[in-house]
Amino acid sequence: MTYKMIVLDLDDTLLRDDHTISPITKETLFKAQDQGVKVVLASGRPTYAMRDLGDELHLSDYGSYLLSFNGGRITNCKTNEDIFSSTLTFEDVAFLYELSIRENVYIHTYVGDNIITEKNNDYTTIEADITGLPITKVEDFIASVTERPVKILMVEDPEVLKPLEKKLQKELSERFSVLRSKPYFLEFTEKGVTKGTSLDHLIKQLGIKREEVIAIGDSYNDQSMIEFAGLGVAMGNAPDDIKAISDYVTKTNMQDGVAHVVQKFIFGES
């Protein structure tokens, strides 16, 4: 099979534990792009927090794309235009806020390039560290969300969120997509919006078949694109249940697992 696109999650997949791309992986991805392979970045991160990595890989020069907010937005790196955008309503914001009170978990979202929360906490601080976005502590969460958000996060200890994820996926299945991007991040987007559905939208615009796509990820918000792609790959550091639904398990993010996939399946190296 000749693959025309490789779609990469960021944290714990493309990025090492220090949030950098290794020289070997970077060199391998440049070589793939020189051969005409589209390299697309797909993350739960806001678009702003993905741009530097897109620039580092010269995605604008190769006419590629960012899938941000777990597929809630697709941005053309060359034109900086959004070719797809999904948002929640203000009614959704109020509903999810009241739900967070009911479940006794923290909640945050994004307004512009700021993280908005009523109660700062360790998990929102982690999000700020990952994305580079500042935290704005507000008195009234609902009133402070002045633009329709792409996604909302409930955050808490993984032992709290794991059963809550199952509960709310069942309870809210007709209204939202609900999944964890990290053990302590439970994310809500518009119903039917995932990395997988966003990827489907993108390749149809580009005339690429799903069989010609490789998708690589490590977590539960990557499952939809791993299952959708012609070759779905789990990182060696992924949970066992993500590995189980994948076509191939590569090395870890600290062992250049992404480069290994490109070398094996695109360059045909043993």
Number of C-alpha atoms within 10 A of each C-alpha: 10 11 21 20 25 24 26 25 27 23 22 20 27 29 20 17 12 9 14 13 21 17 11 12 21 18 13 19 21 17 15 20 21 11 12 13 20 21 25 21 25 30 26 27 20 22 20 13 18 20 18 11 18 18 12 11 19 17 23 16 11 17 15 21 26 27 31 26 26 28 29 27 23 27 19 17 21 14 11 13 11 14 13 15 16 19 17 19 14 16 11 20 20 15 12 18 21 14 15 17 11 9 13 13 17 21 28 27 22 23 16 14 15 15 20 25 23 16 14 16 13 12 18 25 15 13 18 16 12 13 18 15 18 15 20 16 16 15 10 11 19 19 11 15 20 12 13 16 22 23 25 25 25 24 26 21 13 15 10 15 22 17 10 15 17 12 11 17 16 11 11 13 12 11 14 20 18 25 26 22 20 16 17 20 26 23 25 27 25 21 15 17 22 27 29 23 16 24 23 17 15 17 15 11 9 8 8 15 15 18 15 16 25 25 28 31 33 30 26 17 25 28 25 19 29 30 17 19 25 18 22 24 30 31 27 21 21 22 13 12 12 22 23 12 16 20 14 16 22 20 18 20 26 18 16 22 23 29 21 20 23 20 18 11 15 19 16 9 10 7
